[in-house]
């Protein structure tokens, strides 16, 4: 984590819980669900209408969803400091993507709260950038136009939007490809465009959902190094989901290990390797010891 003095946490996640209806995949409504009394409504912060906190009862709704509900998250709490690089690792299907979507304000939790810079997150906001597993680029728009799109939607003049987009395109190493279309890009190049688009608003928090998972090993390694370079240059706070233990150890200041669904935090591993880091860090004994700690935590959690 870059030195920035003693600051309040930028991101605070408290007792986050999430249920889905098994038949439809729809999240449990936060408007009116029984909570030990007739129809107690829940506020966006997860508190009952009566005031300081009537958390939603999950009794009888385990991971198996005996009554038609599937519990995805089970009381997750953590904090992320300004400028920190945090990685989340855990088995497939444990709820990592759900957790990121809740932090991004794309879904509403069954219970608990997400706060960014002290404000409750209950809808998408410009202070959060999100990169998905797939680049999700618009095939009819050029690289420059894809990166500029969020600014155009916000009402920026096209000339200004394109000017800012070109700066981000240069930052991610794609100068010269401004007029290329997504079909002309490799997988790694397309993810760089997606990263530039997520950064175009200069978000305080960048969320990355397994962004390099579909890439080959060599490209993935190069993209990891590019991400570290951009993180150092932009000073953003990063929360990244990955299934790769070596990648997490190389990139992160801290790693949270999640257990199988319903996800809860099984372990926290502080990565105290010196920065800047290169792939050669994998040759350090301390790197191997940290990777073993993460794998052992996954094994203990039954992942």
Secondary structure, 3 states (H helix, E strand, C coil): CCCCCCCCCCEEEEEEEEEEECCCCCECCCCCCCCCCCCCCECCCCCECCCCCCCCCCCCCCCCCCCCEEEEEEEEEEEECCCCEEEEECCCCCCHHHHHHHHHCCCCCCEEEEEECCEECCCCCCCEEEECCCCCCCCCCEHHHHHHHHHHHCCCCHHHHHHHHHHHHHHCCCCCCCCCEHHHCCHHHHHHHHHHHHHCCCCCEEEEECCCCCCCHHHHHHHHHHHHHHHHHHCCEEEEECCCHHHHHHHCCEEEEECCCCECEEEEEECCCCCCCCHHHHHCHHHHHHHHHHHHHHHHCCC
